[in-house]
């Protein structure tokens, strides 16, 4: 299978994560795939630049917050 540059970049980013965090990300990705129900999602049609910026900020805040167990 040939991967796009974006796909390769994503794989490199996941590989750089600590194993626990990578597993959390993979679980989240599987949950999103389940929500899609086999349909291909056209993210560029669904996410504005503002949406992406908001998601990035929320991700950083969540990542920096201490975990509650």
Phi, psi and omega in degrees: 000135178264128180260147175284168178299322179293320179294318178297320179297319178297316179298317178299320180295318180294318179297332181283345181284153170300150187304321179298316181291322177298318179297319177300317180296318180294321176298316180298317180297320178297320178297318178296320178297321177298320179297326181291336177061035178085355178277144176280131181262127177267088185300324182296335177276342188254334186246124174276169176301323178294319177301314180297320178296314179299318179295320179296316179297314179298322179296315180295317179299315179296319181295321182282340182288141177294145180285141175255126180250000000 
